């Protein structure tokens, strides 16, 4: 996979790309970057020309504006496709990426061939308020920068950034492992690097996520879309959300993967790649 930059109206977008075949755009979750696809992208590059950009504010891309919205980020992805000479691409997104993908599908449908929206159950909760509450459980130290004075805001951002970094560096599941292995160590290094790089944009990104009515976006979709729900034991209390989302979509289909979370895309890339290839070819 090679790396490059593309210009958009909101700033430069860093991306990795490689492979041959129909173009496939991979949209990463927050607080990650294109590094999230370090294992999946090369697998998919066997069949597609893969583009994995860093969303503005993440990775090596330019910062996102404080008033950024997910429809704005969807617009930058449409501009990104133009900048790299792609008129139409298949689009796959996880978590934040699935919401940017949905916004692209509503506002830039002519740029999308096949749309795939993947997420753990908390990311797919139909009711916006309930979904946001679940996100708060994961990132309960979320800070609204707009309500704090500048000095106080910077101090809170700095403290929250350390808290998130520390929680990733010393994850309990990591400490309990008898053997770490190069793959898991590489995974952890990528996570820590991504958190450091996106610290200044984290609050704005989370405000944008919580302001979006994801279910309403899916209702407005006029193109076929596949929902891929990753169901983990820790989120069983939420109930499966994929079937509810697909019911409200005009042309929706569903794949449910039990006993899985977003680590599946890094530790079992062949498994998720098979679903992507089958959907695109089918």
N, C-alpha and C positions, 0 to 999 in steps of 0.2 A: 504494500500500500504506500502510495506517495502522498506528500503533503503540499498544500498550496493555499493561496488566499484569493477570495473573490470580493468585489466591491458591491455594496448595497447602499441604498439611500440613508440607512441608519448607521453604517460603519462597515469595516472590513470583517469578513467571515472566514475563519480558518477552517480547513476541511482536509480530510484524507480521502483518497480515491484510488481505485484500481479495478482490474478485471476487464472482461469483455462480455458484450451482450446488451440486452435492454437496460436502460438506466434505472437504478433503484436508490431511492433517497432514504437514509436511516436517520431518524430524529431521536436524540438521546433523552434520558430522564434527567431531572435535576437531583442533586447538585453535581452532575457528572458532565462529561464532554464526549467528543468522539472516541476518547480512550475506552469508553464503556463498550464499544464494539471491536475491541482489539482482537477478540477471538472469532466473533461472528462475521465480521466484514470479509476476512480472507476466505472463509467458507463460501459465502454468498458470491464472492468474486469469481468463483468457478463458472457461474451461470449468468452473472449480471455485471454491468459496469456500476460499481458501488460508489456512492457519494455519502460520506458521513461528516456533516458540518458540525462545528461548535456553535450552538445557539448564542446570539449576542449576549454578552455578560458572562460567558462560560468558556473554559478552555483558553485558547489563544485568540479568540475573537475579540473585537472591540467591546467596550462596556455597553450595556443596554441603558436607555434613558430611564430616569426614576419613574416616569409615568407610563412605562411600557405596558402593553396589553398583549394577550396571546394572539388576537387578530393582527396586531402589528408585527409580531414575530412570524406569523404565517405569511404576511406580505413579504418579509425579508427572505423567506425561503423560496417564494415564487421568483423574487429578484435574483436569488442565488442561482436557481435553475437557468435563468436567462444568461447570467454572467458566465456559466460554465458551458453554455451552448446547448442546453437541453430544453426542448419544448415541452415534453411530457415524460413523467417518470412514475414508476410504482413508488408508493410511499408507505413506510413502516415506522411507527412511533411507539415508544414505551413511556408511560406515566406522563410527564410534561410533554413529551413527544407525541403522545396520542392526542392530546388536546390541541397542540399546534397543527397536527395532521387533520383533525376534525375541522378546525378553522380554515385550513387550506381547502378542504373538501367543499365547504360552504361558499367561500369567497373566490377561490381560484380552481374551480373544478376542472377547467380546461387544461390545467397543468398536471392532472393526476390520471394515471391509468388504473391501477388497482390500489385501493387504500386498505391498510391493515392497522388496527388500533389495539395495542397490547397493554395489559396492566394487571397488577395485583388487584384483588377485590376492592381494597380501600380506594384505589384510583378510579374505579368504575361505579362507585355508589351513585345511584340515580339522583337522590335529593341533594342539592348543593350544600345546604346547611349541615346535613349529616356527613357528607363527604369531607367538608372542611373540618368538622370536629374530629374525624378520624386522622386527618393530616396533622392537626394540632397535637394529637397524642404522640405522633412520631417526632414532630419538631415543635414541642411545646414552648420553646424559648423564642419562637417567632417574634420579631420586633417590627412594629410599624414605624418606620423612620419618619414618616410625615408628621407624626404627633409629638416628636421629641425635638428639643433645642439642639442646635448643631453639635456642641461639645458633648452633650449627654447622648445624642444619637451615635456619635462616633465611638464613645466608650461602650455603649451597649452592643453595637455591632462587633467591636473588638472582643468583648467578653463572650458574646454568642458564637463568634467564629471559633474561639478557642474551645468552647464547650463542644461544638460539633466536631472539631478536629480531634479532640481528646476521646470523644465517644467512638469515633471510627478507629483511632489508633489502638485503643485498648478495648476492642469489642470482646464481650464475654465469650462468644462462641469461638473466637480466635484463641483466647487464653486457655480454653478448656481442651483444645486439640493437642494430642500427643505428638502429631507430626504436622508440620505446616505445609511444606512442599513449595516448589517454585511457582506453580500456578496460583495458589492462594496468596502467596507473598506478593506476586506481581499484581494481583487483583487489589490487595490492600494498599499497595503503593500508589496505584492509579487513583483510588478513591481519595486518599489523603491529598495527593497533588491537585485533584479537581476541586476539592473543598477550599484549598488555599487560593486557587486562581479565581474562584467565583465569589469570594467573600463579600466584595463590594456590591455585587448584584443580587445577592441572595434574597434580601428583603423585598426588593422590587419584583423579583420573579415570583415569590410566594404570594404577594398581593395580587399579581396578575392571575395566578392559578385560582385563587379563592374567589376572584371576581367573576370567573367564567361559569356560565350555566352549561355544563358539558352536555347534559341530556337535551337541552334545547338545540344545541349545535347539531346533535345527531338527528333530531327531528327534522331539521332543515336540509339535511343531506339529500341530494338528488342523484347521487352516484352510489354504486354498490360498495359496501364496506364490510370487512371481516373484523369481528371483535374476538380477541384472544384473551381469555381470562385465566390468570395464574392464581390458583386457589391454594392457600396455605392453611395449615391447622390453626395458626395464630389468628386468622381472620374468619374462622368458621361462624362466629357470632353475627357476622354481617349478612350471611346467606349469599348464595350465588347472585351476582348482579348482571352478568352477561345476558341471560335470557330476558331480563326486564328491559335492558337497553335495546336488544335486537327487536323486541316487540314494537318499540316506538319508531324504529327506522323503516324507511320505505323499502330499502333493498339491503337488509342486513343479514349476515350469517355469523355463526358462532363456533369457536373451538374452545373447549374448556380443558385445561391441564391441571389435574389434581396433584396435591402435594408438591407445589412448585412456587417459587418466588422469582424476583428479578435476577437472582444469581444464576438462574437457568441459562440466561443468554450468554453468560461468561464461562460457565463451567460445563454446559452441555450444548454448545453452539450447533452441533449437527441436528439436534432434536428440534430446535426452533427453526433452523434453516429448512428442514424438510417441510414444515408447515407453510413457510413463506413460499417456497418453490412450488409446492402442490397447489396453493391458492392462486398464484400467478399463472401457472400453466393450465389450471383447471377452469 
